[in-house]
Amino acid sequence: MMTAVFAYLSLVAVTSCACFIAYGLDKRRAAKGGLRVSERTLHVLAFLGGWPGAWLGQRQFRHKTTKLPFRIVFWVVVVSHVAVVGAVAYAVVGFPKANPGGTPLPKSKG
């Protein structure tokens, strides 16, 4: 279980760094008129776990912060990522089960 959590957090860290760098590169290329990083690439990186780095990159580089359609898709991607991770966590761990037969759980002292 802890291995899966560590693997997921490592994935988020790596993709966040990649996404942060992608936003910086795209901002630099936008200013210089170079080949841009596509919005699809930015959204895919965010969905794969890089959304914290994407959010920080947007703030740090002041990039893609005024384009409303991009921001809407970005937050849909973030919610989708969190929903997928939550669904996988629920499928793996689940919630505690109630006592079979409907008997009440014992009350805790305190």
N, C-alpha and C positions, 0 to 999 in steps of 0.2 A: 504494500500500500504506500509506504513512504517513498519507495523507488518511483512509483507513478507520479506522486506529487513533485518529487525532485525533478523528474524528467519534464513534467509540464512547466514548472517554474523556469527550468533551463531553456525550454523552447520559447517561453514568453520573453526571457531576457535576451536571447539571441535575435529573435525576430523584432523585438523592440529596438535594439541597436541598429539592425538593418533598416528598419522603417525610419528611424530618426535620421540616419545618414541619407536615405533616399529623399526625404523631404529637404534636407540641406542641399543636396545635389540638384534637385529640381528647382529650388529657389535660385541657386547660383546660375543654372542654365537658363532660367527664365529671364534673369537680369541681363545675361550676356547674349541672349538669342540663340542658344545652343539647342541640341537635341534634348527634349524633355523626357522625364519619367512619366509614363502614362498614369492617368487616374486609376485605371483598372489595376495596375501593378500596386499602387499605393493602397487600394482597398483590399486586394488579396493579401498583401503583407499584414495589414491590420487584422483581417479575419483570422489569419493563421496564428495570431497571438501577439502581433506587434502593435496593437492599438495603444498601449501606454506610450510607446516610443513615438507613434504617429501623433498622438495628442500633444506630447511634449515638443515634437518637431514643429507642429503648427504654431505653438505658442512662441517657441524660441526664435524661429525664422520668420514669424508673421506671414505664414504661407498657407493659402487655401482657407483663410479664416473669414473672408467676406463672400465667398461663392456659396450661396445658400443651397443649391442642389447638391454640391459636393458634401457640405456639412450634414445634410439630411441623410445621404447615403452612408457617410462615415458613422453616424450614430446608429443607423440600422445595422451596420456591420458589427459595431460594438455590442449591441443588444443580442444580435444573432450569435456572436462568439460566446458571450456569457451564457446564453440559453443552451447552446450545445455542450459547453463544459458542465453546466449544471445538470443536464440530462444524463451525460456520461457518468458524472459523480453519483447521481441517484441510482443509475443502473448498476453501478459497481458496489456502492455502499448501502444504499437504501435508507429507509427510516426504521427506527425501532418498532418492533411489532407489539401489538397489545397481547395481553394474556389470552390464550385460547379458552373458549368457554365463556367469555365475557365477564370474568371475575375482575373486580376492580384491582388496580395496582396498589400495593401497600403505600401508605402515606409516609413521607420522610419525616423524621423528627427534627424539629428546629424551627 
